[in-house]
Amino acid sequence: MAFALRKRGPSKFEQAADGSMTLMEHIRELRTRLFRASLAILVGLIGGFLLAQPAFDLLKQPYCRLPGATDALGHCQQFLQLSPADGFILKLKLALWIGLIIGAPVWLYQLWAFIAPGLHRHERKWAYVFVAIAAPLFAGGALLAFLVVDKGLAFLMESGVTGLSTQLEVTRYISFVTNMILLFGVAFEFPLILLMLNFTGVASAKRLLSWWRAVIFISFAFAAIATPDPGPFGMTLLAAALSLLYFVAVGVAFLNDKRRGRGREVYAGIADDEVSPLELDDDPVTPGQQIEAAAPIGAPEPVTAPAPIDRRYDDMT
């Protein structure tokens, strides 16, 4: 017995009258994008596995620069490893971080290709600009974090009760350094938030500039908490960098406001609690003609009483 096979047509959930993508097509596209991004990260993971040892040698340099951390031959003393698998797990973590960096062009493109069709043309243009600025800012924050750790680690070790001769546990040390790099890199993205507020029209450049006292105070408070060095070097360096980026963002916001013509509005000089003047020519209002109310629809017609009959009381005929 033969069975005829026919191609199944699109269901009602997969059809769109205006030609746009349906929910099922969006899900299929998301699956494809995620697969390509995962494949790029996997390829980067293989490359990161080969570069994990050079990355580890770079991250341990602050520890090796500590006084007494090297032997007579100039070799850096080994870290303390508590478990036989700690070294291999740490290598996998470093390989994953490196794989994310190597595969970033591919998985970022896949993410952008999925989001971009829902944006307008000018939104895509500004998205390109913000992404192009975000990468150098994060790299600058990561470099500053490495310098701060390099200068602040000796102070932390000298201030402890165990002294500089203590061996550090390898996984905790690498986690400490990578967390500092991630924290500083994200903190350097703060100017982008200010620019987004200005470019979307939420806050003008003058409004952003009026926040300078609060921004400087928050920058120093954040630097005092985030930097491992309680001394003035790391805290001042991070706070000064954040403050400088803030004023640069405000300068770009002023240029953007000048380009768009902001600040010359009719009520720009009026305070928030001030009543704006209203120039109106009031026309005199005269009473109109009185209109009688109409009877409701469906109501019975009014019954009028008959006129009285004029006759005498003794008129019986």
Salt bridges, closest charged atoms under 4 A:
GLU14 OE2 - ARG28 NH2 3.20
GLU29 OE2 - ARG33 NH2 3.55
ASP57 OD1 - LYS60 NZ 3.81
ASP71 OD2 - HIS75 ND1 3.91
ASP150 OD2 - ARG65 NH1 3.14
ASP257 OD1 - ARG262 NH1 2.97
ASP314 OD1 - ARG312 NE 3.30
